[in-house]
Amino acid sequence: MGLADVTVLFDSPLLRITGIDCRHPRGGCGCERGDERTHLAMLRRGGFGYHLGGAAYVGDPATALLYRAGDSYRISHPFEGGDACSCFEVAPEHEDELFGRRLRDGADAARVATPADQYRHRALHAALVRGEVDSLAVEEAATSLCHDILHRAALPRGPLAPPAQRLATRAREMLLADPADAVGLAALATRVGCSPFHLARVFRRAFGLSLADYRTRVRLALALERLAAGTDDLAALACELGFSHHSHFGAAFRRHVGLTPAAARARLRTDTAARASRYLIATRSRGR
């Protein structure tokens, strides 16, 4: 049995959406890959490393990754538990319009995915898994989601010294591995081996988010996964995710996603792709 299940969820002359569920154990870089169509990868859970032209990126629910046709890359697995993602491809003649022209060094490989983006991704994925396929609605929803993510500013890749970048990356990996951990800044800094104030500065410079904002986004991605599976006890879910209480979870969810956890659960479980598309259009501006 292989270490990844690959499922074509949707395929039309314009667009292909592939679901990948990976069970690869934690480990370093694999072999070189390439010769693929340009695609955007969005994570539903877990994370993986993306190594391109001497640069290393980490894909996670808060970070989408862009692969450009013709590039050679490698994948690593810095986390336990595998990962799950969706890959969005368009026909080659439409790549420039949706994905943008190739940059000289591929410096825009990583893009922010907000909690509202995560919900839109989840709603579309849930509809496709259930077989609720309206081709026009799927194409509109998927291309709009990709466009919104890719036409934001790229994640910062400022002049951080390699040791500072490694500190920020280690902190990010710890938060992604256990987002429910209520670790404070001082304790997290001790774990990565630097002062609290230095860690807070370098993390924001490296990833464009505060440590707390990043952890909240990862927690909400996990919440969407549980809600899509039909979790009923929202108070228990809030506790499981590390929120101090149910109302804190609900407020964070409404602020970032744009609706209540109960409403999201209902939509993720029962929405058609067409309804997901209409909600997507209505919420496009919320995640910016």
C-alpha positions in Angstrom: 0.0 0.0 0.0 1.3 3.4 -0.9 1.9 6.3 1.5 -0.6 8.6 -0.3 -4.1 8.3 -1.6 -4.7 10.5 -4.7 -8.2 11.2 -5.8 -9.4 13.3 -8.7 -12.3 15.1 -7.2 -13.2 17.2 -10.3 -12.0 17.3 -13.9 -13.2 19.5 -16.7 -11.5 21.1 -19.8 -10.8 24.2 -17.6 -10.0 22.8 -14.1 -8.8 19.8 -12.2 -9.0 19.4 -8.5 -7.1 16.5 -6.8 -7.3 15.4 -3.2 -4.2 14.0 -1.6 -4.2 12.2 1.7 -0.6 11.5 2.8 0.5 9.1 5.5 4.2 9.7 5.1 6.1 9.4 8.4 8.2 12.3 9.6 11.4 12.6 7.5 13.7 14.7 5.3 13.5 15.5 1.6 12.5 13.0 -0.9 13.6 12.7 -4.6 13.4 15.5 -7.1 9.9 16.1 -8.7 8.7 18.2 -11.6 7.1 17.9 -15.0 3.7 18.8 -13.5 1.2 21.4 -14.5 1.1 24.6 -12.5 -1.0 24.2 -9.4 -1.9 25.6 -6.1 -1.9 23.3 -3.0 -4.1 24.1 -0.1 -3.8 22.1 3.2 -6.8 20.8 5.1 -4.6 19.3 7.9 -1.0 18.8 8.7 1.9 20.3 6.8 4.8 19.5 4.5 8.0 21.1 3.4 8.5 22.4 -0.1 12.1 22.9 -1.3 12.5 24.9 -4.4 15.7 26.5 -5.8 17.5 26.6 -2.6 14.5 28.1 -0.7 12.5 26.1 1.8 8.7 26.7 2.4 6.2 25.0 4.7 2.7 24.4 3.6 0.1 24.3 6.3 -3.6 25.3 6.6 -2.6 28.9 6.9 -0.2 28.8 4.0 -0.9 27.8 0.4 1.9 26.8 -2.0 2.2 27.5 -5.7 4.1 25.1 -8.0 5.0 26.6 -11.4 5.3 24.2 -14.4 8.9 23.5 -15.2 10.3 23.9 -11.7 12.1 21.0 -10.0 11.3 20.6 -6.3 11.5 18.2 -3.4 9.0 17.5 -0.5 9.9 16.8 3.1 7.7 15.8 6.0 8.6 17.6 9.2 5.5 16.6 11.1 4.0 13.4 12.4 0.6 12.4 11.3 0.8 13.0 7.6 -1.2 15.7 5.8 -4.2 16.3 3.5 -4.4 18.8 0.7 -6.2 19.8 -2.4 -4.4 20.7 -5.6 -6.0 23.1 -8.1 -4.8 23.0 -11.7 -6.1 24.9 -14.7 -5.6 24.2 -18.4 -2.2 25.5 -19.5 -3.7 28.2 -21.8 -5.3 29.8 -18.7 -2.4 29.6 -16.3 -1.0 33.1 -16.8 -4.4 34.7 -16.1 -5.1 32.8 -12.9 -1.7 32.1 -11.5 0.3 35.0 -12.8 3.4 35.0 -14.9 6.5 33.2 -13.7 8.8 35.3 -11.4 12.5 35.0 -12.0 13.2 33.2 -8.7 9.8 31.8 -7.8 9.8 34.0 -4.6 6.1 34.0 -4.4 5.7 30.2 -3.8 4.0 30.7 -0.4 0.8 32.7 0.1 -1.4 33.4 3.1 -4.6 31.4 3.4 -7.0 33.0 5.9 -9.6 31.2 8.0 -12.2 32.4 5.5 -10.2 30.8 2.7 -10.0 27.6 4.7 -13.7 27.6 5.1 -14.3 28.2 1.4 -11.8 25.4 0.6 -13.5 23.0 3.1 -17.0 23.8 1.7 -16.0 23.1 -1.8 -14.1 19.9 -0.8 -17.1 18.6 1.2 -19.5 19.2 -1.7 -17.1 17.3 -4.2 -16.7 14.4 -1.8 -20.4 14.0 -1.6 -20.7 14.1 -5.4 -22.6 17.3 -5.5 -21.0 18.5 -8.7 -22.4 21.5 -10.6 -19.5 22.1 -13.0 -20.1 25.8 -13.5 -20.4 26.4 -9.7 -17.3 24.3 -9.0 -15.2 26.1 -11.6 -16.4 29.5 -10.4 -15.8 28.8 -6.7 -12.4 27.2 -7.2 -10.9 29.8 -9.6 -12.2 32.6 -7.4 -10.6 31.1 -4.3 -7.3 30.6 -6.1 -7.4 34.1 -7.6 -8.0 35.7 -4.2 -5.1 33.8 -2.5 -2.6 34.4 -5.3 -3.3 38.0 -5.9 -2.5 39.0 -2.3 1.0 40.0 -1.5 3.4 37.1 -1.2 4.6 36.1 2.2 7.6 38.2 3.3 11.0 36.8 2.5 13.0 39.6 4.0 16.7 39.7 4.9 16.5 37.5 8.0 19.8 35.9 8.9 19.7 32.1 8.6 19.8 31.5 12.4 16.8 33.8 12.9 14.9 32.1 10.1 15.6 28.7 11.7 14.3 30.0 15.1 11.1 31.2 13.4 10.6 28.0 11.5 11.1 25.8 14.7 8.5 27.9 16.5 6.1 27.5 13.6 6.6 23.7 13.5 6.0 23.5 17.3 2.7 25.4 17.0 1.6 23.4 14.0 2.4 20.1 15.7 0.4 20.9 18.8 -1.8 24.0 18.3 -3.9 23.2 21.4 -0.9 23.7 23.6 -1.5 26.8 25.7 2.3 27.5 25.8 3.2 31.1 26.5 5.8 33.3 24.7 8.5 32.7 27.3 8.1 29.0 27.3 8.0 28.7 23.5 11.1 30.9 23.3 12.9 28.6 25.8 12.0 25.6 23.6 13.5 27.1 20.5 16.5 28.6 22.3 16.2 32.4 22.2 14.7 35.3 24.1 10.9 35.9 24.0 11.2 39.3 22.4 13.6 38.1 19.7 11.3 35.2 18.8 8.3 37.5 18.5 10.2 39.9 16.2 11.7 37.2 13.9 8.5 35.2 13.6 6.5 38.2 12.4 9.3 39.2 10.0 9.5 35.6 8.7 5.8 34.9 8.2 3.9 38.2 8.4 1.8 37.0 11.4 2.2 37.1 15.1 2.7 33.8 16.9 -0.8 34.1 18.4 -2.4 34.8 15.1 -0.7 31.9 13.5 -1.8 29.5 16.2 -5.4 30.8 16.0 -5.4 30.1 12.2 -4.2 26.6 12.7 -6.7 26.0 15.5 -9.5 27.2 13.3 -8.4 24.9 10.5 -8.7 22.0 12.9 -12.1 23.2 13.9 -13.2 23.2 10.3 -12.0 19.6 10.0 -14.0 18.5 13.1 -17.1 20.5 12.0 -17.0 18.9 8.6 -17.0 15.5 10.3 -20.1 16.5 12.2 -18.8 17.3 15.7 -21.8 18.1 17.9 -20.3 19.2 21.2 -18.9 22.7 20.5 -17.9 23.3 24.1 -15.8 20.1 24.0 -14.3 21.1 20.7 -13.3 24.5 22.0 -11.5 22.8 24.9 -9.9 20.3 22.6 -8.5 23.0 20.4 -7.0 25.0 23.3 -9.5 27.9 23.6 -10.1 29.1 27.1 -13.9 28.7 26.8 -16.7 28.1 24.4 -17.5 31.8 23.9 -13.8 32.6 23.1 -13.9 29.9 20.4 -17.2 31.2 19.0 -16.0 34.8 18.9 -12.7 33.9 17.2 -14.5 31.7 14.6 -17.0 34.4 13.8 -14.3 37.1 13.5 -12.1 35.1 11.2 -14.5 32.9 9.2 -17.6 35.1 9.1 -20.2 32.8 10.6 -20.8 30.8 13.7 -19.3 27.3 14.2 -22.9 25.8 14.2 -23.7 27.5 10.9 -20.4 26.3 9.4 -21.1 22.8 10.5 -24.5 22.8 8.9 -23.1 24.2 5.6 -20.1 21.9 5.5 -22.4 18.9 6.1 -25.3 19.8 3.8 -24.3 22.5 1.3 -24.1 21.8 -2.4 -21.2 23.2 -4.5 -23.6 25.8 -5.8 -24.4 27.1 -2.3 -20.7 27.0 -1.4 -20.0 29.2 -4.5 -22.7 31.7 -3.5 -21.3 31.9 0.0 -17.8 32.2 -1.4 -18.8 35.2 -3.5 -20.5 36.9 -0.5 -17.4 36.5 1.7 -14.6 37.3 -0.7 -13.8 40.5 1.0 -13.8 39.3 4.5 -10.5 37.5 4.5 -8.5 40.3 2.9 
